Amino acid sequence: MTEKNTSIRTKTRHPADFLTYIAIYVCAIISVALLLGIIIYVFAKGIRSVNWEFLTSVTSVLKGTTGIAGNIVNTLYIIIVTMLIATPIGVGAAVYLNEYAKPGKLVSLIEFATETLAGIPSIIFGLFGMMFFGQTLHLKYSILTGSFTLTLMVLPLIARNTQEALKTVPDSYRSGAIGLGAGKWHMIRTILLPSAMPGIITGVILAIGRIVGESAALLFTAGSSGLLPKNFTDLLAKAKMPAGTLTIQLYLSATKGEFGVAFGIAVVLLLIVLGINLLTKALAKKFDVNRR
């Protein structure tokens, strides 16, 4: 009798529940439709501009070429420099907050500062980076100025994602490792960090996605030069030189009325973002120790 009543209750849904399910599905469909609409529209407008010459050359009035190779190199350069600085600091801060720091005013202050940094508009970061890194430290418009500024922007993202990933690791892992005689740092290095690796990787790659899509801060700090380094020495020296990323070049092309070039860059950026999301899923699945 009880099983019969239970089956009747599960088959009979309240009208409010039915409307909620409909609303959820409608929201999901709208989200997918918006994404597909943006992708289709951008590809329809810009796919004709994307070719081998566009991807491997630089814009030159004398040669009559239009290309974004220099901007691609600049974007990769800024990503590498920024993540080399931000990743160890962000992960280290998260480990300290979650594993070493005792709950109190200091921890609350650090978490408040992290959340505040995450909510500051990027244009303010750009203004600060231009004044402090560019003028006070005399780095001027350069990749280093842009990278240091972006480090401040993505630190909260990496730190918060790492902290949440560490919180998902069961406490039994910690007590078991310590019970077997493992030291605190050995336990963190060999058990906690590998277990939290999917969340850490997600935070790192999301930070890369934010760097790829950033323009306001870089316009004030990195400049807009799209020159391509000729050799390895020029590549190293480029760290102290102005460098325009793909988003900066997209903005400049659009303001000049070169919408074909702008949409071509938008296609490249969309492909990069889609690739980053696929890479996130693949790496998170690969390093997930719970699936092994």
TORKEVEX-157559 format. One record per residue (C-alpha): residue number from 1; residue in one letter; y, z, x. Coordinates in Angstrom, 3 decimals. Last residue first. Example, Ala and Ser with C-alpha at 12.3 -4.5 7.8 and 13.67 -1.06 7.14 Angstrom:
2
+-------+------+----------+----------+----------+
! kolro ! gudo !        Y !        Z !        X !
+-------+------+----------+----------+----------+
!     2 !    S !   -1.060 !    7.140 !   13.670 !
!     1 !    A !   -4.500 !    7.800 !   12.300 !
+-------+------+----------+----------+----------+
//
This chain:
292
+-------+------+----------+----------+----------+
! kolro ! gudo !        Y !        Z !        X !
+-------+------+----------+----------+----------+
!   292 !    R !    6.327 !  -11.780 !   41.127 !
!   291 !    R !    8.540 !  -11.848 !   38.053 !
!   290 !    N !    9.956 !   -8.335 !   38.667 !
!   289 !    V !   11.015 !   -9.370 !   42.178 !
!   288 !    D !   13.630 !  -11.747 !   40.763 !
!   287 !    F !   14.664 !  -13.719 !   43.828 !
!   286 !    K !   13.395 !  -17.093 !   42.601 !
!   285 !    K !   14.534 !  -16.629 !   38.993 !
!   284 !    A !   18.062 !  -15.636 !   40.036 !
!   283 !    L !   18.111 !  -18.538 !   42.500 !
!   282 !    A !   17.175 !  -21.118 !   39.857 !
!   281 !    K !   19.485 !  -19.738 !   37.176 !
!   280 !    T !   22.474 !  -19.572 !   39.485 !
!   279 !    L !   21.758 !  -23.013 !   40.919 !
!   278 !    L !   21.834 !  -24.474 !   37.413 !
!   277 !    N !   25.205 !  -22.820 !   36.804 !
!   276 !    I !   26.577 !  -23.999 !   40.149 !
!   275 !    G !   25.388 !  -27.555 !   39.480 !
!   274 !    L !   27.141 !  -27.584 !   36.112 !
!   273 !    V !   30.322 !  -26.388 !   37.814 !
!   272 !    I !   30.041 !  -29.021 !   40.551 !
!   271 !    L !   29.361 !  -31.789 !   38.016 !
!   270 !    L !   32.361 !  -30.662 !   35.990 !
!   269 !    L !   34.539 !  -30.669 !   39.116 !
!   268 !    V !   33.456 !  -34.211 !   40.007 !
!   267 !    V !   34.222 !  -35.412 !   36.473 !
!   266 !    A !   37.611 !  -33.676 !   36.583 !
!   265 !    I !   38.376 !  -35.462 !   39.851 !
!   264 !    G !   37.776 !  -38.773 !   38.070 !
!   263 !    F !   39.893 !  -37.546 !   35.151 !
!   262 !    A !   42.809 !  -36.957 !   37.507 !
!   261 !    V !   42.303 !  -40.295 !   39.269 !
!   260 !    G !   42.442 !  -42.140 !   35.947 !
!   259 !    F !   45.327 !  -39.941 !   34.810 !
!   258 !    E !   47.633 !  -41.005 !   37.621 !
!   257 !    G !   50.788 !  -39.974 !   35.746 !
!   256 !    K !   52.305 !  -38.235 !   38.746 !
!   255 !    T !   51.859 !  -34.821 !   37.091 !
!   254 !    A !   48.181 !  -35.645 !   36.469 !
!   253 !    S !   47.586 !  -36.605 !   40.093 !
!   252 !    L !   49.223 !  -33.403 !   41.351 !
!   251 !    Y !   47.145 !  -31.226 !   39.026 !
!   250 !    L !   43.894 !  -32.975 !   39.945 !
!   249 !    Q !   44.795 !  -32.695 !   43.632 !
!   248 !    I !   45.272 !  -28.949 !   43.248 !
!   247 !    T !   41.964 !  -28.658 !   41.371 !
!   246 !    L !   40.123 !  -30.571 !   44.088 !
!   245 !    T !   41.508 !  -28.400 !   46.874 !
!   244 !    G !   44.679 !  -29.027 !   48.868 !
!   243 !    A !   44.782 !  -27.850 !   52.465 !
!   242 !    P !   47.724 !  -26.661 !   54.547 !
!   241 !    M !   46.795 !  -25.800 !   58.162 !
!   240 !    K !   45.588 !  -22.600 !   59.809 !
!   239 !    A !   41.913 !  -23.111 !   58.914 !
!   238 !    K !   42.288 !  -26.798 !   59.827 !
!   237 !    A !   42.012 !  -25.903 !   63.505 !
!   236 !    L !   38.262 !  -25.385 !   63.076 !
!   235 !    L !   37.837 !  -28.759 !   61.367 !
!   234 !    D !   40.064 !  -30.468 !   63.929 !
!   233 !    T !   37.751 !  -29.188 !   66.667 !
!   232 !    F !   34.710 !  -30.378 !   64.713 !
!   231 !    N !   36.014 !  -33.934 !   64.471 !
!   230 !    K !   38.248 !  -36.227 !   62.407 !
!   229 !    P !   39.408 !  -33.681 !   59.825 !
!   228 !    L !   40.204 !  -35.287 !   56.420 !
!   227 !    L !   43.754 !  -34.931 !   55.138 !
!   226 !    G !   44.243 !  -33.778 !   51.545 !
!   225 !    S !   47.369 !  -31.664 !   51.975 !
!   224 !    S !   48.322 !  -29.688 !   48.864 !
!   223 !    G !   49.279 !  -26.184 !   49.921 !
!   222 !    A !   46.954 !  -23.243 !   50.508 !
!   221 !    T !   49.087 !  -20.323 !   49.289 !
!   220 !    F !   51.338 !  -21.093 !   46.325 !
!   219 !    L !   49.263 !  -23.943 !   44.859 !
!   218 !    L !   46.158 !  -21.948 !   45.724 !
!   217 !    A !   47.031 !  -19.181 !   43.274 !
!   216 !    A !   47.622 !  -21.557 !   40.369 !
!   215 !    S !   44.658 !  -23.848 !   41.091 !
!   214 !    E !   41.365 !  -22.002 !   40.743 !
!   213 !    G !   38.357 !  -23.856 !   39.316 !
!   212 !    V !   36.293 !  -23.993 !   42.502 !
!   211 !    I !   37.174 !  -20.398 !   43.366 !
!   210 !    R !   36.121 !  -19.217 !   39.911 !
!   209 !    G !   32.799 !  -21.019 !   40.248 !
!   208 !    I !   32.258 !  -19.428 !   43.645 !
!   207 !    A !   32.815 !  -16.024 !   42.039 !
!   206 !    L !   30.238 !  -16.917 !   39.396 !
!   205 !    I !   27.910 !  -17.778 !   42.278 !
!   204 !    V !   28.392 !  -14.376 !   43.882 !
!   203 !    G !   28.036 !  -12.450 !   40.622 !
!   202 !    T !   24.834 !  -14.269 !   39.676 !
!   201 !    I !   23.445 !  -13.737 !   43.165 !
!   200 !    I !   24.057 !   -9.995 !   42.847 !
!   199 !    G !   22.407 !   -9.898 !   39.417 !
!   198 !    P !   19.317 !  -11.713 !   40.695 !
!   197 !    M !   19.253 !   -9.549 !   43.854 !
!   196 !    A !   19.079 !   -6.183 !   42.070 !
!   195 !    S !   15.412 !   -5.596 !   42.954 !
!   194 !    P !   15.959 !   -6.901 !   46.499 !
!   193 !    L !   19.023 !   -4.609 !   46.860 !
!   192 !    L !   17.259 !   -1.528 !   45.517 !
!   191 !    I !   13.985 !   -1.699 !   47.429 !
!   190 !    T !   14.299 !   -2.660 !   51.108 !
!   189 !    R !   17.978 !   -2.112 !   51.873 !
!   188 !    I !   18.674 !    0.714 !   49.429 !
!   187 !    M !   15.489 !    2.612 !   50.341 !
!   186 !    H !   16.137 !    2.128 !   54.059 !
!   185 !    W !   19.718 !    3.357 !   53.546 !
!   184 !    K !   18.570 !    6.546 !   51.828 !
!   183 !    G !   15.647 !    7.249 !   54.133 !
!   182 !    A !   12.049 !    6.652 !   53.101 !
!   181 !    G !    9.714 !    9.637 !   53.078 !
!   180 !    L !    7.287 !    8.646 !   50.329 !
!   179 !    G !    9.182 !   10.849 !   47.876 !
!   178 !    I !   12.389 !    9.033 !   48.772 !
!   177 !    A !   10.794 !    5.727 !   47.824 !
!   176 !    G !    9.330 !    7.097 !   44.597 !
!   175 !    S !   12.576 !    8.816 !   43.591 !
!   174 !    R !   14.573 !    5.613 !   44.076 !
!   173 !    Y !   12.108 !    3.279 !   42.366 !
!   172 !    S !   11.677 !    5.816 !   39.535 !
!   171 !    D !   15.420 !    5.581 !   38.938 !
!   170 !    P !   14.847 !    2.124 !   37.457 !
!   169 !    V !   17.023 !   -0.727 !   38.835 !
!   168 !    T !   19.412 !   -1.779 !   36.041 !
!   167 !    K !   22.246 !    0.287 !   37.551 !
!   166 !    L !   22.052 !   -1.764 !   40.745 !
!   165 !    A !   22.710 !   -4.964 !   38.780 !
!   164 !    E !   25.698 !   -3.364 !   37.063 !
!   163 !    Q !   27.152 !   -2.411 !   40.449 !
!   162 !    T !   26.489 !   -5.859 !   41.865 !
!   161 !    N !   28.201 !   -7.535 !   38.912 !
!   160 !    R !   31.169 !   -5.144 !   39.189 !
!   159 !    A !   31.579 !   -5.646 !   42.944 !
!   158 !    I !   31.249 !   -9.433 !   42.861 !
!   157 !    L !   33.742 !   -9.902 !   40.036 !
!   156 !    P !   36.147 !   -7.286 !   41.393 !
!   155 !    L !   36.174 !   -9.000 !   44.825 !
!   154 !    V !   36.838 !  -12.457 !   43.340 !
!   153 !    M !   40.627 !  -12.269 !   43.109 !
!   152 !    L !   41.326 !  -10.330 !   46.301 !
!   151 !    T !   39.164 !  -12.776 !   48.220 !
!   150 !    L !   41.074 !  -15.625 !   46.593 !
!   149 !    T !   44.241 !  -14.463 !   48.333 !
!   148 !    F !   42.506 !  -14.171 !   51.700 !
!   147 !    S !   41.045 !  -17.651 !   51.221 !
!   146 !    G !   44.369 !  -19.239 !   50.278 !
!   145 !    T !   46.167 !  -17.736 !   53.263 !
!   144 !    L !   43.287 !  -18.699 !   55.552 !
!   143 !    I !   43.226 !  -22.257 !   54.216 !
!   142 !    S !   46.895 !  -22.632 !   55.059 !
!   141 !    Y !   50.462 !  -22.541 !   53.790 !
!   140 !    K !   52.146 !  -19.983 !   56.074 !
!   139 !    L !   49.904 !  -17.680 !   58.146 !
!   138 !    H !   52.972 !  -15.746 !   59.302 !
!   137 !    L !   51.509 !  -12.315 !   58.417 !
!   136 !    T !   54.626 !  -11.420 !   56.391 !
!   135 !    Q !   55.251 !  -15.004 !   55.225 !
!   134 !    G !   51.921 !  -16.510 !   54.203 !
!   133 !    F !   49.687 !  -13.478 !   53.933 !
!   132 !    F !   52.219 !  -11.201 !   52.243 !
!   131 !    M !   54.677 !  -13.463 !   50.394 !
!   130 !    M !   52.358 !  -16.382 !   49.591 !
!   129 !    G !   49.429 !  -14.109 !   48.825 !
!   128 !    F !   51.517 !  -11.974 !   46.471 !
!   127 !    L !   52.791 !  -15.031 !   44.596 !
!   126 !    G !   49.299 !  -16.487 !   44.378 !
!   125 !    F !   47.825 !  -13.221 !   43.173 !
!   124 !    I !   50.537 !  -13.139 !   40.514 !
!   123 !    I !   49.617 !  -16.695 !   39.463 !
!   122 !    S !   45.995 !  -15.587 !   39.141 !
!   121 !    P !   46.800 !  -13.233 !   36.282 !
!   120 !    I !   45.724 !   -9.605 !   36.936 !
!   119 !    G !   42.745 !   -8.555 !   34.813 !
!   118 !    A !   40.084 !   -8.373 !   37.533 !
!   117 !    L !   42.430 !   -6.373 !   39.762 !
!   116 !    T !   42.869 !   -3.817 !   36.972 !
!   115 !    E !   39.103 !   -3.463 !   36.551 !
!   114 !    T !   38.671 !   -2.869 !   40.266 !
!   113 !    A !   41.552 !   -0.375 !   40.417 !
!   112 !    F !   40.090 !    1.553 !   37.469 !
!   111 !    E !   36.682 !    1.586 !   39.144 !
!   110 !    I !   38.221 !    2.908 !   42.371 !
!   109 !    L !   40.217 !    5.563 !   40.521 !
!   108 !    S !   37.197 !    6.686 !   38.510 !
!   107 !    V !   35.169 !    6.955 !   41.710 !
!   106 !    L !   37.895 !    9.032 !   43.351 !
!   105 !    K !   38.397 !   11.234 !   40.287 !
!   104 !    G !   34.770 !   12.252 !   40.054 !
!   103 !    P !   31.193 !   11.067 !   39.953 !
!   102 !    K !   29.642 !   11.417 !   43.406 !
!   101 !    A !   29.787 !    8.366 !   45.653 !
!   100 !    Y !   26.625 !    7.346 !   47.514 !
!    99 !    E !   24.416 !    5.147 !   45.333 !
!    98 !    N !   26.506 !    3.453 !   42.646 !
!    97 !    L !   30.008 !    3.535 !   44.089 !
!    96 !    Y !   28.885 !    3.008 !   47.683 !
!    95 !    V !   26.482 !    0.205 !   46.795 !
!    94 !    A !   29.179 !   -1.505 !   44.728 !
!    93 !    A !   31.700 !   -1.279 !   47.561 !
!    92 !    G !   29.173 !   -2.730 !   49.992 !
!    91 !    V !   28.384 !   -5.624 !   47.635 !
!    90 !    G !   32.076 !   -6.443 !   47.237 !
!    89 !    I !   32.918 !   -6.085 !   50.933 !
!    88 !    P !   29.861 !   -8.061 !   52.066 !
!    87 !    T !   30.558 !  -10.855 !   49.528 !
!    86 !    A !   34.359 !  -11.095 !   49.813 !
!    85 !    I !   34.798 !  -12.053 !   53.465 !
!    84 !    L !   32.073 !  -14.666 !   53.939 !
!    83 !    M !   32.692 !  -15.712 !   50.318 !
!    82 !    T !   36.328 !  -16.581 !   50.969 !
!    81 !    V !   35.678 !  -18.499 !   54.193 !
!    80 !    I !   32.840 !  -20.534 !   52.649 !
!    79 !    I !   34.667 !  -21.327 !   49.393 !
!    78 !    I !   37.888 !  -22.261 !   51.218 !
!    77 !    Y !   36.036 !  -24.710 !   53.457 !
!    76 !    L !   34.073 !  -26.204 !   50.555 !
!    75 !    T !   37.310 !  -26.867 !   48.656 !
!    74 !    N !   39.024 !  -28.287 !   51.735 !
!    73 !    V !   36.075 !  -30.616 !   52.416 !
!    72 !    I !   36.169 !  -31.847 !   48.799 !
!    71 !    N !   39.945 !  -32.320 !   49.012 !
!    70 !    G !   39.595 !  -34.387 !   52.170 !
!    69 !    A !   36.963 !  -36.600 !   50.541 !
!    68 !    I !   39.176 !  -37.116 !   47.463 !
!    67 !    G !   39.886 !  -40.828 !   47.574 !
!    66 !    T !   42.355 !  -43.541 !   46.682 !
!    65 !    T !   42.688 !  -46.386 !   49.140 !
!    64 !    G !   45.494 !  -48.885 !   49.720 !
!    63 !    K !   45.195 !  -48.657 !   53.502 !
!    62 !    L !   48.910 !  -48.011 !   53.997 !
!    61 !    V !   49.272 !  -45.939 !   50.816 !
!    60 !    S !   46.354 !  -43.707 !   51.793 !
!    59 !    T !   44.327 !  -41.399 !   49.565 !
!    58 !    V !   41.281 !  -40.147 !   51.416 !
!    57 !    S !   37.814 !  -41.674 !   51.613 !
!    56 !    T !   34.223 !  -40.598 !   50.895 !
!    55 !    L !   34.182 !  -39.680 !   47.195 !
!    54 !    F !   36.482 !  -42.403 !   45.866 !
!    53 !    E !   34.865 !  -44.990 !   48.141 !
!    52 !    W !   31.422 !  -44.127 !   46.778 !
!    51 !    N !   32.510 !  -44.361 !   43.163 !
!    50 !    V !   34.140 !  -42.174 !   40.520 !
!    49 !    S !   37.098 !  -43.857 !   38.831 !
!    48 !    R !   34.986 !  -45.374 !   36.069 !
!    47 !    I !   33.519 !  -41.941 !   35.227 !
!    46 !    G !   36.952 !  -40.560 !   34.384 !
!    45 !    K !   37.828 !  -41.101 !   30.744 !
!    44 !    A !   34.341 !  -41.308 !   29.248 !
!    43 !    F !   33.148 !  -38.509 !   31.529 !
!    42 !    V !   36.006 !  -36.238 !   30.453 !
!    41 !    Y !   35.427 !  -36.930 !   26.742 !
!    40 !    I !   31.640 !  -36.545 !   26.943 !
!    39 !    I !   31.853 !  -33.289 !   28.899 !
!    38 !    I !   34.539 !  -31.799 !   26.649 !
!    37 !    G !   32.675 !  -32.733 !   23.470 !
!    36 !    L !   29.343 !  -31.480 !   24.836 !
!    35 !    L !   30.870 !  -28.099 !   25.633 !
!    34 !    L !   32.644 !  -27.890 !   22.284 !
!    33 !    A !   29.474 !  -28.902 !   20.415 !
!    32 !    V !   27.422 !  -26.249 !   22.233 !
!    31 !    S !   29.910 !  -23.531 !   21.308 !
!    30 !    I !   30.216 !  -24.799 !   17.710 !
!    29 !    I !   26.433 !  -24.794 !   17.322 !
!    28 !    A !   26.191 !  -21.228 !   18.590 !
!    27 !    C !   28.985 !  -20.078 !   16.281 !
!    26 !    V !   27.276 !  -21.769 !   13.308 !
!    25 !    Y !   23.973 !  -20.126 !   14.207 !
!    24 !    I !   25.567 !  -16.689 !   14.333 !
!    23 !    A !   27.476 !  -17.227 !   11.073 !
!    22 !    I !   24.283 !  -18.327 !    9.300 !
!    21 !    Y !   22.401 !  -15.275 !   10.567 !
!    20 !    T !   25.233 !  -13.034 !    9.397 !
!    19 !    L !   25.234 !  -14.658 !    5.965 !
!    18 !    F !   21.498 !  -13.957 !    5.620 !
!    17 !    D !   21.981 !  -10.357 !    6.732 !
!    16 !    A !   24.736 !   -9.881 !    4.148 !
!    15 !    P !   22.477 !  -11.335 !    1.433 !
!    14 !    H !   19.838 !   -8.646 !    2.212 !
!    13 !    R !   16.526 !  -10.069 !    3.254 !
!    12 !    T !   13.295 !   -9.855 !    1.284 !
!    11 !    K !   10.416 !  -11.049 !    3.468 !
!    10 !    T !   10.547 !   -7.971 !    5.696 !
!     9 !    R !   10.750 !   -5.643 !    2.672 !
!     8 !    I !    7.734 !   -7.302 !    1.026 !
!     7 !    S !    5.710 !   -7.021 !    4.245 !
!     6 !    T !    6.544 !   -3.317 !    4.485 !
!     5 !    N !    5.593 !   -2.709 !    0.861 !
!     4 !    K !    2.234 !   -4.395 !    1.431 !
!     3 !    E !    1.577 !   -2.427 !    4.629 !
!     2 !    T !    2.312 !    0.840 !    2.802 !
!     1 !    M !    0.000 !    0.000 !    0.000 !
+-------+------+----------+----------+----------+
//
